[in-house]
Amino acid sequence: QLQLVESGGGLVQPGGSLRLSCAASRSISSISAMGWYRQTPGKQRELVATITRGGKTNYADSVKGRFTISRDNAKNTVYLQMNSLKPEDTAVYYCNAVVSVIIGSIDYWGQGTQVTVSS
């Protein structure tokens, strides 16, 4: 079993920055991929950024050049540095981990952290 706990959300003005953290309950070094997703009311959860075990990253077009995902295996933590925030970045942000198992893979999710970008 794997538990993910997000932190770092809050209220920030447009153009500001936030860093989200996702702390895992066990080692993440063997986890295939981890990432951040976000969701607003009435919309589907959407991918923000992912990072593989090997460090390969992938970003949604809407956040490229502004957000950076990273992982610290020693701290069992994944980060999302968000710069130049826009009101449209307002959402609940969820941490995700994809764990490979014999029969496929299992998705784990955190409880989410609210990010509000407003003046």
Secondary structure, DSSP 8 states (H G I E B T S, - for coil): ---EEEE--EEE-TT--EEEEEEESS--TT-SEEEEEEE-TTS--EEEEEEETT--EEE-TTTTTTEEEEEEGGGTEEEEEE-S--GGG-EEEEEEEEEEETTEEEEEE---EEEEE--
